[in-house]
């Protein structure tokens, strides 16, 4: 998958999981600051990413993912769907 395809899929997932209008979701959104994701919300989202893309995301790696773009970059570089 291309980064654009991954980013679009992640934006769809964010819109659904965080109940945000899809038109307002973009790669620059910060999970904590813009989406008000608490730690449980974020862990659930990381698990959804792992299931969707086949990318194993360690706790340490997850701590470094703050934006949707960073999530897409991680998935592209660590996914089974390269």
Residue pairs with C-beta under 8 A, 6 or more apart in sequence:
1 9
1 53
1 76
1 79
1 81
1 82
2 76
3 72
3 73
3 76
6 53
6 72
6 75
6 76
6 79
7 27
7 68
7 69
7 72
9 52
9 53
10 49
10 68
10 71
10 72
10 75
11 22
11 25
11 26
11 27
11 68
12 22
12 25
13 45
13 48
13 49
13 52
14 20
14 25
14 29
14 35
14 45
14 68
15 21
15 22
15 25
17 41
17 44
17 45
17 48
18 35
18 37
18 41
18 45
20 35
25 68
26 68
27 67
27 68
27 69
27 72
28 67
28 68
28 69
29 35
29 67
29 68
30 66
30 67
31 37
31 41
31 42
31 45
31 65
31 66
31 67
31 68
32 42
32 66
35 41
37 45
42 62
43 62
46 57
46 62
46 65
49 55
49 57
49 71
49 75
50 56
50 57
53 75
53 79
53 80
53 81
54 79
54 80
54 81
55 74
55 75
55 78
55 79
55 80
56 78
57 65
57 74
57 78
61 74
64 70
65 71
65 74
76 82
